[in-house]
Amino acid sequence: MIKYTSMNVVKTAKKCFGAIILSAVVMFGNCSKNEPPPEFDKELLLELINTHRKTGCKCGEDNFAPTTPVKWNTALERAARAHSEDMFTNNFFSHTGSDGSSVGARLERHNYKWKNYGENIARGAHTEKSVIDAWIKSAGHCRNIMNRNFTDVGASKKGNYWTLILATQ
């Protein structure tokens, strides 16, 4: 059984006034020489995401027109890797880290100066296609993948824990 959830946070120019819009939807880096290789094919994952963005799709009741592709971002990959490893190591499944960190805080730890972001997590998917298919079938996850405001993407998998982060600086 695949379990998954998504979180989408948009922080706008109103940032200086402290306005943050937060919505949670239930249902679903730069690799240094010392880091282990990823447990998945990031080029394939990026291709699957951008295929949906290129063709458009229906997310729940919302139709999303084709939009621009996202590009791989190593800072997002590092943040995703840290969260997947945290969930795997500490045997939990949440957008909140074992240290209480939010997605935004994890992005900032990895020097990604975000304006908005969305995070999809999954547990139990075995392949890039199966996790993307599951997220596309979930309205909230699909909306994150199809959000035309996102320009960057990074992802990671540790064991059967996946983290996908889409964002804009």
N, C-alpha and C positions, 0 to 999 in steps of 0.2 A: 504494500500500500504506500502510495506517495502522499506525503503531507507537505503542504506548502502554505505560505502566507506572504503578503506584500505590504509594504509601507510606502507611502508617497508623501513627501514633505516638500512644500514649495516655500521658499523664502524670497520675498520680492524686494524691490527697492525700499519698501517700508521697513527694511531691516533695522535702520537707525531708530525707528520708533518701536522696535521690539515686536512687530507683527509677524507672526509665523502661522501659516496655515498647515494644519496637520490632519491627515486622513489615513486611517488604517483600514485595510481591506482583508478580511479573513478568507482563506483558501490559498491557498498558495501566496600591471606593476612592472613594475620594472623588476625582472628576475635578475638578481645578482648572481655571481658565479657560485656563491655558497648556498643558494636556495635550491631545494629539490625541484625537479620538473613538475609542472601541473599534472593533476590526475585526469585531465580532459584535454580535448583538442580545442584550443581557444579560437583558432581560425574557423573551424567548423561552427562553433557556437556563434561567432560574430556573423558568419554567412547566414545562418538560420534566422537570426534576429533581423538582419538587414533585408532578407528576402521578404519577411512579413512587412517590414516598413516600406519596402519598394512597391509591393502589391496592394497594401492596405488590407484591413480585415475588420470583422465585427467582433467587438468586445462586449459581451453581454448584449444589451439593447443598443449600444452605441456603434455606429459605423465610423471607422477611421479611414480617411483617404490616404493614399500613398504619401509618404513623407521622406525626408532626407535620411541617408544612412547615418548611423552613429559610428564613431571611430574608437578603437581600443585605447584605453588610458591606463598606464602602468600604476599610477597612484590609486586609481579605483580598484585595479587588480590586487594591489597590496592590501587595501582595506578589506576587500572581499575575502582574500586569503586569511587574514587575521580572524575574521568573524567565523568562517567555515572551520578553521582549526580550533577556535574557542568552543564552538558548539560540539564538535567531534570530541575534543579532549575532555570537556566537562559534561558531556551527555545531556544537552538541553537543546531546545528548538524555539528560538525567539529572536525578534529584532533587537532586543535589549541584550547587550553583552553580559557575560558573567560578572563583570566589574561594574555593571549598571550603566555602561556607556550607550549612547544613542548612535544611530547611523551617522548623523552630522558630526558628532565628536570623533568617531572613528575616521571619517574623511579628513577632518582637521589634523588628526595625528599623523596622517600620511601626506600632509601638505597639499591637500586638494582644497582650494578656496572656492567653495560651492555657492551657487546662487539658488539652485534647486536640485533635488535628487529623488529617486525612487529606489526602493530595495525590494527584490524578490528573494525569498529563501525557499528551499525545498529539502525534503529528506526522503530518500528511498528511490529516486530516479537513478537509473544506471548509465544512461547515455545522454549525450548532448541533445539528440532529437527528442528523447522521452521527456526530458525536463522542459524543453521549449514547448513541446506539444501540450504538456500539462499546464504550463503558465498561460499559453494562448487560450486554452479552454476556460480559464478562470478570468472573469471580467476585470478584476483589479490588477492582476498580473499583466494581462493583455494591455490594459490602459497604460501601465508603466512602459511596456515595450514599445507601444505605438505613440507615446507622448512626443509630439513634434518639438517640444521645448528642450528635450534632452539631446545633447550632442556627443557625449562621451559614454563609454561603457567599460566595465571591468567585471570579471567574475572569477570564481574559484570553486573548487570541489575538494573536500577532504572526506574520505570514506564515502558515506552516502549523503553528506551534507553539502548543499549547493548554496552559494550566495551570488546574486547578480545585482550590480549597482549601475544605474543609469543616472547621469547628472549633467549639469551645466555649470561652468565657472562664471 
